[in-house]
Amino acid sequence: MHNLMQRAIEKKIENAIKRRYSHARVKKTGDGAVDDAICRTIESWGYKVAQNKGYIMVLL
């Protein structure tokens, strides 16, 4: 995953944790292969993920 995209996702997760949210939302790219790669990367960080039509949900 591109470093800028990875950093943006990490920032979304950090902000959600600071605000004591139960999840962080990452907007899908529309490309299934890219979205799957994003999910695998987030899971490798130790988080669980769920998806709907428009977002990848990172469960905190």
SEMAR-807270 format. One record per atom (N, C-alpha, C, O, CB): residue number from 1; residue in three letters; atom name; x, y, z. Coordinates in steps of 0.2 Angstrom, whole numbers. Glycine has a CB too. Layout:
<node NUM, "ALA", "CA", <X, Y, Z>> ...
//
This chain:
<node 1, "MET", "N", <4, -6, 0>> <node 1, "MET", "CA", <0, 0, 0>> <node 1, "MET", "C", <5, 6, 0>> <node 1, "MET", "O", <10, 6, 3>> <node 1, "MET", "CB", <-5, 0, 6>> <node 2, "HIS", "N", <2, 11, -4>> <node 2, "HIS", "CA", <6, 17, -4>> <node 2, "HIS", "C", <7, 21, 3>> <node 2, "HIS", "O", <2, 21, 7>> <node 2, "HIS", "CB", <3, 22, -9>> <node 3, "ASN", "N", <13, 23, 4>> <node 3, "ASN", "CA", <14, 26, 11>> <node 3, "ASN", "C", <9, 32, 13>> <node 3, "ASN", "O", <8, 32, 19>> <node 3, "ASN", "CB", <21, 29, 11>> <node 4, "LEU", "N", <8, 36, 8>> <node 4, "LEU", "CA", <3, 41, 10>> <node 4, "LEU", "C", <-4, 39, 12>> <node 4, "LEU", "O", <-7, 41, 17>> <node 4, "LEU", "CB", <2, 46, 4>> <node 5, "MET", "N", <-6, 34, 8>> <node 5, "MET", "CA", <-13, 31, 10>> <node 5, "MET", "C", <-12, 27, 16>> <node 5, "MET", "O", <-17, 28, 20>> <node 5, "MET", "CB", <-15, 26, 4>> <node 6, "GLN", "N", <-7, 24, 18>> <node 6, "GLN", "CA", <-6, 20, 24>> <node 6, "GLN", "C", <-6, 25, 30>> <node 6, "GLN", "O", <-9, 24, 35>> <node 6, "GLN", "CB", <0, 16, 24>> <node 7, "ARG", "N", <-3, 30, 29>> <node 7, "ARG", "CA", <-2, 35, 34>> <node 7, "ARG", "C", <-9, 38, 36>> <node 7, "ARG", "O", <-11, 40, 41>> <node 7, "ARG", "CB", <3, 41, 33>> <node 8, "ALA", "N", <-13, 40, 30>> <node 8, "ALA", "CA", <-20, 43, 31>> <node 8, "ALA", "C", <-24, 38, 35>> <node 8, "ALA", "O", <-28, 40, 39>> <node 8, "ALA", "CB", <-23, 44, 24>> <node 9, "ILE", "N", <-24, 31, 33>> <node 9, "ILE", "CA", <-28, 26, 37>> <node 9, "ILE", "C", <-26, 26, 44>> <node 9, "ILE", "O", <-30, 26, 49>> <node 9, "ILE", "CB", <-27, 20, 33>> <node 10, "GLU", "N", <-19, 26, 46>> <node 10, "GLU", "CA", <-17, 26, 52>> <node 10, "GLU", "C", <-19, 32, 56>> <node 10, "GLU", "O", <-21, 31, 62>> <node 10, "GLU", "CB", <-9, 26, 53>> <node 11, "LYS", "N", <-19, 38, 53>> <node 11, "LYS", "CA", <-22, 44, 56>> <node 11, "LYS", "C", <-29, 43, 58>> <node 11, "LYS", "O", <-31, 45, 63>> <node 11, "LYS", "CB", <-21, 50, 52>> <node 12, "LYS", "N", <-33, 40, 53>> <node 12, "LYS", "CA", <-40, 39, 55>> <node 12, "LYS", "C", <-41, 35, 61>> <node 12, "LYS", "O", <-46, 36, 65>> <node 12, "LYS", "CB", <-44, 36, 49>> <node 13, "ILE", "N", <-37, 29, 61>> <node 13, "ILE", "CA", <-38, 25, 67>> <node 13, "ILE", "C", <-36, 28, 73>> <node 13, "ILE", "O", <-39, 28, 78>> <node 13, "ILE", "CB", <-34, 19, 66>> <node 14, "GLU", "N", <-30, 32, 73>> <node 14, "GLU", "CA", <-28, 35, 79>> <node 14, "GLU", "C", <-33, 40, 82>> <node 14, "GLU", "O", <-35, 41, 88>> <node 14, "GLU", "CB", <-22, 39, 78>> <node 15, "ASN", "N", <-36, 44, 77>> <node 15, "ASN", "CA", <-42, 49, 79>> <node 15, "ASN", "C", <-48, 46, 82>> <node 15, "ASN", "O", <-51, 48, 87>> <node 15, "ASN", "CB", <-44, 53, 73>> <node 16, "ALA", "N", <-50, 40, 79>> <node 16, "ALA", "CA", <-55, 36, 82>> <node 16, "ALA", "C", <-54, 34, 89>> <node 16, "ALA", "O", <-58, 34, 93>> <node 16, "ALA", "CB", <-57, 30, 77>> <node 17, "ILE", "N", <-48, 31, 90>> <node 17, "ILE", "CA", <-46, 29, 97>> <node 17, "ILE", "C", <-46, 35, 102>> <node 17, "ILE", "O", <-49, 34, 107>> <node 17, "ILE", "CB", <-39, 26, 96>> <node 18, "LYS", "N", <-43, 41, 100>> <node 18, "LYS", "CA", <-43, 46, 104>> <node 18, "LYS", "C", <-50, 49, 106>> <node 18, "LYS", "O", <-52, 51, 112>> <node 18, "LYS", "CB", <-40, 52, 101>> <node 19, "ARG", "N", <-55, 48, 101>> <node 19, "ARG", "CA", <-62, 50, 102>> <node 19, "ARG", "C", <-66, 45, 106>> <node 19, "ARG", "O", <-72, 45, 107>> <node 19, "ARG", "CB", <-65, 52, 96>> <node 20, "ARG", "N", <-63, 39, 107>> <node 20, "ARG", "CA", <-66, 33, 110>> <node 20, "ARG", "C", <-72, 30, 106>> <node 20, "ARG", "O", <-77, 28, 109>> <node 20, "ARG", "CB", <-68, 35, 117>> <node 21, "TYR", "N", <-71, 30, 99>> <node 21, "TYR", "CA", <-76, 27, 95>> <node 21, "TYR", "C", <-75, 20, 95>> <node 21, "TYR", "O", <-69, 17, 97>> <node 21, "TYR", "CB", <-75, 30, 88>> <node 22, "SER", "N", <-80, 16, 93>> <node 22, "SER", "CA", <-79, 9, 93>> <node 22, "SER", "C", <-76, 6, 86>> <node 22, "SER", "O", <-74, 1, 85>> <node 22, "SER", "CB", <-86, 5, 94>> <node 23, "HIS", "N", <-76, 11, 81>> <node 23, "HIS", "CA", <-74, 9, 74>> <node 23, "HIS", "C", <-71, 15, 71>> <node 23, "HIS", "O", <-73, 21, 73>> <node 23, "HIS", "CB", <-79, 6, 70>> <node 24, "ALA", "N", <-67, 14, 65>> <node 24, "ALA", "CA", <-65, 20, 61>> <node 24, "ALA", "C", <-68, 18, 54>> <node 24, "ALA", "O", <-68, 12, 52>> <node 24, "ALA", "CB", <-57, 21, 61>> <node 25, "ARG", "N", <-70, 23, 50>> <node 25, "ARG", "CA", <-72, 21, 43>> <node 25, "ARG", "C", <-67, 24, 38>> <node 25, "ARG", "O", <-64, 29, 39>> <node 25, "ARG", "CB", <-79, 24, 42>> <node 26, "VAL", "N", <-65, 19, 33>> <node 26, "VAL", "CA", <-61, 21, 28>> <node 26, "VAL", "C", <-65, 20, 21>> <node 26, "VAL", "O", <-68, 15, 20>> <node 26, "VAL", "CB", <-55, 16, 28>> <node 27, "LYS", "N", <-66, 26, 17>> <node 27, "LYS", "CA", <-70, 25, 11>> <node 27, "LYS", "C", <-66, 21, 6>> <node 27, "LYS", "O", <-60, 21, 5>> <node 27, "LYS", "CB", <-70, 32, 8>> <node 28, "LYS", "N", <-70, 16, 3>> <node 28, "LYS", "CA", <-68, 12, -2>> <node 28, "LYS", "C", <-65, 15, -8>> <node 28, "LYS", "O", <-68, 21, -10>> <node 28, "LYS", "CB", <-73, 6, -4>> <node 29, "THR", "N", <-61, 12, -12>> <node 29, "THR", "CA", <-58, 15, -18>> <node 29, "THR", "C", <-62, 14, -24>> <node 29, "THR", "O", <-62, 17, -29>> <node 29, "THR", "CB", <-51, 13, -19>> <node 30, "GLY", "N", <-66, 8, -23>> <node 30, "GLY", "CA", <-70, 6, -29>> <node 30, "GLY", "C", <-67, 1, -33>> <node 30, "GLY", "O", <-70, -3, -37>> <node 30, "GLY", "CB", <-72, 12, -34>> <node 31, "ASP", "N", <-61, -1, -32>> <node 31, "ASP", "CA", <-57, -6, -35>> <node 31, "ASP", "C", <-56, -12, -30>> <node 31, "ASP", "O", <-53, -11, -25>> <node 31, "ASP", "CB", <-50, -4, -37>> <node 32, "GLY", "N", <-60, -17, -31>> <node 32, "GLY", "CA", <-60, -23, -27>> <node 32, "GLY", "C", <-53, -26, -24>> <node 32, "GLY", "O", <-52, -27, -18>> <node 32, "GLY", "CB", <-64, -29, -30>> <node 33, "ALA", "N", <-48, -26, -29>> <node 33, "ALA", "CA", <-42, -28, -27>> <node 33, "ALA", "C", <-38, -24, -22>> <node 33, "ALA", "O", <-35, -26, -18>> <node 33, "ALA", "CB", <-37, -29, -34>> <node 34, "VAL", "N", <-39, -17, -23>> <node 34, "VAL", "CA", <-36, -12, -19>> <node 34, "VAL", "C", <-39, -12, -12>> <node 34, "VAL", "O", <-36, -12, -7>> <node 34, "VAL", "CB", <-36, -5, -22>> <node 35, "ASP", "N", <-46, -13, -12>> <node 35, "ASP", "CA", <-49, -13, -6>> <node 35, "ASP", "C", <-47, -19, -2>> <node 35, "ASP", "O", <-47, -19, 4>> <node 35, "ASP", "CB", <-57, -13, -7>> <node 36, "ASP", "N", <-47, -25, -5>> <node 36, "ASP", "CA", <-45, -31, -2>> <node 36, "ASP", "C", <-38, -30, 1>> <node 36, "ASP", "O", <-36, -33, 7>> <node 36, "ASP", "CB", <-45, -37, -7>> <node 37, "ALA", "N", <-33, -27, -3>> <node 37, "ALA", "CA", <-26, -26, 0>> <node 37, "ALA", "C", <-26, -22, 6>> <node 37, "ALA", "O", <-23, -23, 11>> <node 37, "ALA", "CB", <-22, -23, -6>> <node 38, "ILE", "N", <-31, -16, 6>> <node 38, "ILE", "CA", <-31, -12, 12>> <node 38, "ILE", "C", <-34, -16, 18>> <node 38, "ILE", "O", <-31, -15, 23>> <node 38, "ILE", "CB", <-36, -6, 10>> <node 39, "CYS", "N", <-39, -20, 17>> <node 39, "CYS", "CA", <-41, -24, 22>> <node 39, "CYS", "C", <-36, -29, 25>> <node 39, "CYS", "O", <-35, -29, 31>> <node 39, "CYS", "CB", <-47, -28, 20>> <node 40, "ARG", "N", <-32, -32, 21>> <node 40, "ARG", "CA", <-27, -37, 23>> <node 40, "ARG", "C", <-21, -33, 27>> <node 40, "ARG", "O", <-19, -35, 32>> <node 40, "ARG", "CB", <-23, -40, 17>> <node 41, "THR", "N", <-20, -27, 25>> <node 41, "THR", "CA", <-15, -23, 28>> <node 41, "THR", "C", <-17, -21, 35>> <node 41, "THR", "O", <-13, -21, 40>> <node 41, "THR", "CB", <-13, -17, 24>> <node 42, "ILE", "N", <-23, -19, 35>> <node 42, "ILE", "CA", <-26, -17, 42>> <node 42, "ILE", "C", <-27, -23, 47>> <node 42, "ILE", "O", <-25, -22, 53>> <node 42, "ILE", "CB", <-33, -13, 41>> <node 43, "GLU", "N", <-28, -28, 44>> <node 43, "GLU", "CA", <-29, -35, 48>> <node 43, "GLU", "C", <-22, -36, 50>> <node 43, "GLU", "O", <-21, -39, 56>> <node 43, "GLU", "CB", <-32, -40, 44>> <node 44, "SER", "N", <-17, -35, 46>> <node 44, "SER", "CA", <-10, -37, 48>> <node 44, "SER", "C", <-7, -32, 54>> <node 44, "SER", "O", <-3, -34, 58>> <node 44, "SER", "CB", <-5, -36, 43>> <node 45, "TRP", "N", <-11, -27, 55>> <node 45, "TRP", "CA", <-9, -22, 61>> <node 45, "TRP", "C", <-13, -25, 67>> <node 45, "TRP", "O", <-12, -22, 73>> <node 45, "TRP", "CB", <-12, -15, 59>> <node 46, "GLY", "N", <-17, -30, 67>> <node 46, "GLY", "CA", <-20, -33, 73>> <node 46, "GLY", "C", <-28, -31, 73>> <node 46, "GLY", "O", <-31, -32, 79>> <node 46, "GLY", "CB", <-17, -31, 79>> <node 47, "TYR", "N", <-30, -27, 69>> <node 47, "TYR", "CA", <-37, -25, 69>> <node 47, "TYR", "C", <-42, -30, 65>> <node 47, "TYR", "O", <-40, -33, 60>> <node 47, "TYR", "CB", <-38, -18, 67>> <node 48, "LYS", "N", <-48, -30, 67>> <node 48, "LYS", "CA", <-53, -33, 63>> <node 48, "LYS", "C", <-56, -28, 59>> <node 48, "LYS", "O", <-57, -23, 60>> <node 48, "LYS", "CB", <-58, -37, 68>> <node 49, "VAL", "N", <-58, -31, 53>> <node 49, "VAL", "CA", <-62, -26, 48>> <node 49, "VAL", "C", <-68, -29, 46>> <node 49, "VAL", "O", <-69, -35, 46>> <node 49, "VAL", "CB", <-57, -25, 42>> <node 50, "ALA", "N", <-73, -25, 44>> <node 50, "ALA", "CA", <-79, -27, 41>> <node 50, "ALA", "C", <-80, -22, 35>> <node 50, "ALA", "O", <-77, -16, 35>> <node 50, "ALA", "CB", <-85, -27, 46>> <node 51, "GLN", "N", <-84, -24, 30>> <node 51, "GLN", "CA", <-85, -20, 24>> <node 51, "GLN", "C", <-93, -19, 23>> <node 51, "GLN", "O", <-97, -24, 24>> <node 51, "GLN", "CB", <-82, -23, 18>> <node 52, "ASN", "N", <-95, -13, 20>> <node 52, "ASN", "CA", <-101, -13, 17>> <node 52, "ASN", "C", <-100, -10, 10>> <node 52, "ASN", "O", <-94, -10, 8>> <node 52, "ASN", "CB", <-106, -8, 21>> <node 53, "LYS", "N", <-105, -7, 7>> <node 53, "LYS", "CA", <-104, -5, 0>> <node 53, "LYS", "C", <-100, 1, -1>> <node 53, "LYS", "O", <-96, 1, -6>> <node 53, "LYS", "CB", <-111, -3, -3>> <node 54, "GLY", "N", <-99, 5, 4>> <node 54, "GLY", "CA", <-95, 11, 3>> <node 54, "GLY", "C", <-89, 12, 8>> <node 54, "GLY", "O", <-85, 16, 6>> <node 54, "GLY", "CB", <-100, 17, 4>> <node 55, "TYR", "N", <-89, 8, 13>> <node 55, "TYR", "CA", <-84, 9, 18>> <node 55, "TYR", "C", <-81, 2, 20>> <node 55, "TYR", "O", <-84, -3, 20>> <node 55, "TYR", "CB", <-86, 13, 24>> <node 56, "ILE", "N", <-74, 3, 22>> <node 56, "ILE", "CA", <-71, -2, 26>> <node 56, "ILE", "C", <-71, 0, 33>> <node 56, "ILE", "O", <-69, 5, 35>> <node 56, "ILE", "CB", <-64, -4, 24>> <node 57, "MET", "N", <-74, -4, 38>> <node 57, "MET", "CA", <-75, -2, 45>> <node 57, "MET", "C", <-69, -6, 49>> <node 57, "MET", "O", <-68, -12, 48>> <node 57, "MET", "CB", <-82, -4, 48>> <node 58, "VAL", "N", <-65, -2, 52>> <node 58, "VAL", "CA", <-60, -5, 56>> <node 58, "VAL", "C", <-63, -5, 64>> <node 58, "VAL", "O", <-64, 0, 67>> <node 58, "VAL", "CB", <-53, 0, 56>> <node 59, "LEU", "N", <-63, -11, 66>> <node 59, "LEU", "CA", <-66, -12, 73>> <node 59, "LEU", "C", <-61, -11, 78>> <node 59, "LEU", "O", <-55, -15, 78>> <node 59, "LEU", "CB", <-69, -19, 73>> <node 60, "LEU", "N", <-62, -7, 83>> <node 60, "LEU", "CA", <-57, -5, 88>> <node 60, "LEU", "C", <-58, -9, 94>> <node 60, "LEU", "O", <-54, -8, 99>> <node 60, "LEU", "CB", <-56, 2, 89>> 
//
